[in-house]
């Protein structure tokens, strides 16, 4: 389980590691992230009862969530 002290704070600027997500996302989202991987954290999401996802706002205003290991300090 992800420890909350390791999760980025809400409102912090982080970067999505495109290499860790490109195999599971639609091409349109991959293109958006590739053009600008920097995002702002907006919250947390319980994923499967054992992990916490990070919700983020992309540059175009859309929100999505990612696993902590897919996010880097921005």
Secondary structure, 3 states (H helix, E strand, C coil): CCCHHHCCCCCCEEEECHHHHCCCCCHHHHHHHHHCCEEEEEEEEECCCCCEEEEEECCCCCEEEEEHHHEEEC
